[in-house]
Amino acid sequence: MADDDTLRSISSLDEEEHELRRKEGRGEATDADRARIAELEVLLDQCWDLLRQRRARRAAGLDPDEAQARDASTVEHYQQ
């Protein structure tokens, strides 16, 4: 996935997450909405991780297309 594609995915997922959070803020969210928010958080972390990998590979003179999305358990357990 190219950087532009990844950024478009991030934008779309972020927009969906914000809408669900607004719904939650109004007290209208369902259990399914809350589950989707959790799913979106993981998907966003994976997309950001992929974008960082691509940029790092490019900066190191390597092929950014060799970057691969990491599984959820990996990106969710990074130390801050």
C-alpha positions in Angstrom: 0.0 0.0 0.0 1.5 3.4 -1.0 1.8 6.3 1.4 -1.1 8.1 -0.2 -3.3 5.0 0.1 -2.3 4.6 3.7 -3.1 8.2 4.4 -6.5 7.9 2.8 -7.2 4.8 4.9 -6.2 6.7 8.0 -8.4 9.6 7.1 -11.4 7.4 6.5 -10.9 5.3 9.6 -10.3 8.5 11.7 -13.5 10.0 10.4 -15.5 6.9 11.2 -14.0 6.8 14.7 -14.8 10.5 15.4 -18.4 10.0 14.3 -18.9 7.0 16.6 -17.3 8.9 19.5 -19.7 11.8 18.8 -22.5 9.3 18.9 -21.2 7.9 22.2 -20.9 11.5 23.6 -24.6 12.0 22.8 -25.4 8.7 24.7 -26.6 7.0 21.5 -23.8 4.5 21.0 -24.6 0.8 21.0 -22.3 -2.1 22.2 -21.6 -2.7 18.5 -20.5 1.0 18.1 -18.2 0.7 21.1 -16.7 -2.6 19.7 -16.2 -0.8 16.3 -14.4 2.0 18.1 -12.0 -0.5 19.6 -11.5 -2.1 16.2 -10.9 1.2 14.6 -8.2 2.1 17.2 -6.3 -1.0 16.3 -6.7 -0.5 12.5 -5.4 3.1 12.9 -2.4 1.9 14.9 -1.6 -0.6 12.2 -1.9 2.0 9.4 0.3 4.5 11.3 2.8 1.8 12.0 2.9 0.9 8.3 3.3 4.5 7.3 6.2 4.9 9.8 7.9 1.8 8.4 7.6 3.0 4.8 9.0 6.4 5.7 11.9 4.8 7.7 12.7 2.4 4.9 12.7 5.3 2.4 14.9 7.4 4.6 17.4 4.5 4.9 17.5 4.1 1.1 15.5 0.9 1.2 12.3 0.0 -0.8 9.3 1.3 1.1 7.1 -1.2 -0.7 8.7 -4.0 1.3 7.2 -2.6 4.5 4.4 -4.9 5.8 1.5 -4.3 8.1 2.1 -5.8 11.5 -0.5 -7.8 13.4 -2.6 -6.2 16.0 -0.8 -7.8 19.0 2.4 -6.3 17.8 1.3 -2.7 17.3 -0.9 -2.7 20.4 2.0 -3.7 22.7 4.6 -1.0 21.7 5.9 0.9 24.7 5.2 4.6 24.6 
